[in-house]
Amino acid sequence: FEIQIIGFAKQIGDIADGASGVLEFCGIALLLTGLAVYWYCRSIRFTMLPIVCSLTSLVWQFGTLRLLGYGLDPLAVLVPFLVFAIGVSHGVQQINFIVRGLAHGKTTEQAARESFTGLLIPGTLALITAIVSFITLVLIPIPMVRELAITASIGVGYKIVTNLLMLPVAASLFTFTKEYAEKAMLKREERSRWLHALARVAEPRNAIIAVSIAAAIFGLSVWQSRGRVIGTLQPGAPELRPEARFNRDAVAISEGYDMGLDWLTVVFEAPPDSDRNVAIGAFVDDFAWRMSNIPGVMSVDSYANQLRLYNEGYNEGSPKMSVVPIDPMNYAGLNAEIARLRGYMNKDASMTAAHIYLTDHKAQTINGVIRAAKEFRDTHRLENVKVRLAAGNAGVQAAINDEVEKSELPMMLYVYAAILILVFLAYRDLRAMLACCMPLAVGTFIGYWFMKELQIGLTVATLPVMVLAVGIGVDYAFYIYNRLQLHLGEGATIYQAMEKALAFEAMATIFTAITLALGVVTWSFSPLKFQADMGKLLAFMFIVNLIMALTALPALAVVLERILPRKSRAHVSEILSHPVDKIGIPGRRG
C-alpha cells in the first residue's frame, strides 16, 4: 500500500521547504557572478567593488523592509537577489569606464570622475525605469504582488546611491598601475575583435536588412503569442513542480476517487427568512445539474443535493423521494436539518451554496466553468435571488487570473510611457524614443512566444517578470544610445557614431546581460515551479533584449536617421560635455 497526503497544511509545508532552499541558489549565483566579474576585469579589488556596493544596498533594503513591517514571502524572496544582480551589472559599466580611463593615462580619481559623469544619465534613466516598472505592479490588487513591488522599488532606489555614487567614489580611493589598465584593455580588445562585424549592422544597406528582419520577427512573435493562457497550465498545486510528491499524490487521489482538490463555490443570495421558498431549492438543483455536465467538472455537491438526500432519508430511503420537495412545510423542516451542516446554507436559507469540484485548476478548466456559471446567471433568473461568483481555491484563482488579465496591458503601457518620457527628457529626440522602445517591443512579444512554447501561463509570478524585463532590459539601450548621442553631438556621422558607441559599450553591455542572467538562471533549479518559471523567463528576456539592443537598435537608429535627417547636431546634456577620449575601434591602436 502507499500513503498519500494532501491538504492545505501539506501544500504550505512543501512550499515553505522549497522556499528555504533559495539561499543555496542565491549563494551559487553570487559565486558565479563574482567569478564572471573577475574574468572580465582580472582584479580582486575591481571584483569586490561592485559586489560590496550591491551588498550594501541589500543591507539597507532589508533594514528598510524591517522598519516598514514587511517580510519576504516565497514570491518576493527572490527580488533582493535580482536587485543585487542589477547592481552588479551597473557596477560592471562603471568598471569598464574607469579601466578605459586608466589605460589612457588618467589617475584613478580622474577616471572615476569621468565614469561618474559619463554614466550618471544612462544609469539613472535605467534605474528610474526599473523603479517605474516595479511601481506599476502596485496596480494589481493582490497583496503578495504589491509587497513584491514595494520590496523591489526600495532596493532599486538604493542602487542609485550605491552604484552610481558610492562605487566611483570608492574606486577613486584605490591605486592601480597603468600596466594593469593596459593589460586589462588589451585583453578586453582581444575579446572584442568580433565587434567589427557587429558594427557593420550600422551600415545603411545592412541596417535596412536588419530592421526588416526585426519587423518580420516581431510580426511572427505577435502571431505565435496569440492565445497565450492567463493562469496555470499544469495540474496539481501551481506553486510546486508536476513531479513533486504533493502533486503526484493529488493527481492519484483525484483519479482514484470522485473528489477533486480544486473546487469552486457559487453562492445564491436570497432575502431573509427564505427557508420556505421552495423555488430556491429547484433553482440551485437546476444549476447543479447543468454544471455537472461541463467539461472539467468532476462532481457537484450543493444545497439541492442535501435536500434530495434528506428527503429520501426521511421517506424510508425510497429512491422515488430523491427530489427537491415542493411542499413549503416539508421544505422548511429539511432546512432545519441541513442548517446543522457547515457549508451549504445559513439558518434562514438567505444564503445557499453549490460546491463544484474540478479535475484540476488549469486556466482552461477554470475559465470554462466560470463561463458556464456566468451564462447560467445571465439566462436563468429567480426573483430576489442573486448568483454570486465565486469562492473556493478555484474561485480565488479565477479572480486572480481576472486581475492579471486586466492589469497586463495598463502596466505595460505605463512602463513604455515612462521610458518614452525619460528618453525625451534626456535627449529631446523622437529618434531616440523610437530606437530605444521598438526593440523592447520585439523582445516583449518574443517573450510571450517563449512562454507559450514552454507552457508557462501568465500568472502573478510571470506577469511581474514580463514587466520587469522591459524596465531592466532598456538598460542596454540607454547605455548604447547615450554613447551614440554623445558622438553625434561631436559631429560624427551616424555610422561613425554607432561604430564608436558599440566599440565603447558593446562588450560591457554583453557582460552586463550575462551578469544579470547568471543572477537569475539558478532559480530555474528551484523546487518551486513559479520560482523556476521566473528564473527561466528572466534569463531568456535579458538575453533577448541584449540581442535586440546590439542589432535592432543600431539598425533602427541608422534607418531613422535617413528617414528623419538631422538639421543640426544632436542635443547633448551638459553633464556629458566633459572632455572625452577619442575612442578607437577595438583592435585599432594608435
C-alpha positions, 0 to 999 in steps of 0.5 A: 500500500502507499500513503498519500497526503494532501491538504492545505497544511501539506501544500504550505509545508512543501512550499515553505521547504522549497522556499528555504532552499533559495539561499543555496541558489542565491549563494551559487549565483553570487559565486558565479557572478563574482567569478564572471566579474573577475574574468572580465576585469582580472582584479580582486579589488575591481571584483569586490567593488561592485559586489560590496556596493550591491551588498550594501544596498541589500543591507539597507533594503532589508533594514528598510523592509524591517522598519516598514513591517514587511517580510519576504514571502516565497514570491518576493524572496527572490527580488533582493537577489535580482536587485543585487544582480542589477547592481552588479551589472551597473557596477560592471559599466562603471568598471569598464569606464574607469579601466578605459580611463586608466589605460589612457593615462588618467589617475584613478580619481580622474577616471572615476570622475569621468565614469561618474559623469559619463554614466550618471544619465544612462544609469539613472534613466535605467534605474528610474525605469526599473523603479517605474516598472516595479511601481506599476505592479502596485496596480494589481490588487493582490497583496503578495504582488504589491509587497513584491513591488514595494520590496523591489522599488526600495532596493532599486532606489538604493542602487542609485546611491550605491552604484552610481555614487558610492562605487566611483567614489570608492574606486577613486580611493584605490591605486592601480598601475597603468600596466594593469589598465593596459593589460586589462584593455588589451585583453578586453580588445582581444575579446572584442575583435568580433565587434567589427562585424557587429558594427557593420549592422550600422551600415545603411544597406545592412541596417535596412536588412536588419530592421526588416528582419526585426519587423518580420520577427516581431510580426511572427512573435505577435502571431505565435503569442496569440492565445497565450493562457492567463493562469496555470497550465499544469495540474496539481498545486501551481506553486510546486513542480508536476513531479513533486510528491504533493502533486503526484499524490493529488493527481492519484487521489483525484483519479482514484476517487470522485473528489477533486482538490480544486473546487469552486463555490457559487453562492445564491443570495436570497432575502431573509427568512427564505427557508420556505421558498421552495423555488430556491431549492429547484433553482440551485438543483437546476444549476447543479445539474447543468454544471455537472455536465461541463467539461472539467467538472468532476462532481457537484455537491450543493444545497439541492443535493442535501435536500434530495438526500434528506428527503429520501432519508426521511421517506424510508430511503425510497429512491422515488423521494430523491427530489427537491420537495415542493411542499413549503412545510416539508421544505422548511423542516429539511432546512432545519436539518441541513442548517446543522451542516457547515457549508451549504446554507445559513439558518434562514436559507438567505444564503445557499451554496453549490460546491463544484469540484474540478479535475484540476485548476488549469486556466482552461478548466477554470475559465470554462466553468466560470463561463458556464456559471456566468451564462447560467446567471445571465439566462436563468433568473429567480426573483430576489435571488442573486448568483454570486461568483465565486469562492473556493481555491478555484474561485480565488484563482479565477479572480486572480487570473481576472486581475492579471488579465486586466492589469497586463496591458495598463502596466505595460503601457505605463512602463513604455510611457515612462521610458518614452518620457525619460528618453525625451527628457534626456535627449529631446529626440523622437529618434531616440524614443523610437530606437530605444522602445521598438526593440523592447517591443520585439523582445516583449512579444518574443517573450510571450512566444517563449512562454507559450512554447514552454507552457508557462501561463501568465500568472502573478509570478510571470506577469511581474517578470514580463514587466520587469524585463522591459524596465531592466532590459532598456538598460542596454539601450540607454547605455548604447544610445547615450554613447551614440548621442554623445558622438553625434553631438561631436559631429560624427556621422551616424555610422561613425557614431554607432561604430564608436558607441558599440566599440565603447559599450558593446562588450560591457553591455554583453557582460552586463546581460550575462551578469544579470542572467547568471543572477537569475538562471539558478532559480530555474533549479528551484523546487518551486515551479513559479520560482523556476518559471521566473528564473527561466523567463528572466534569463531568456528576456535579458538575453533577448533584449541584449540581442535586440539592443546590439542589432535592432537598435543600431539598425533602427537608429541608422534607418531613422536617421535617413528617414528623419535627417538631422538639421543640426547636431544632436542635443547633448546634456551638459553633464556629458560635455566633459572632455572625452577620449577619442575612442578607437575601434577595438583592435585599432591602436594608435 
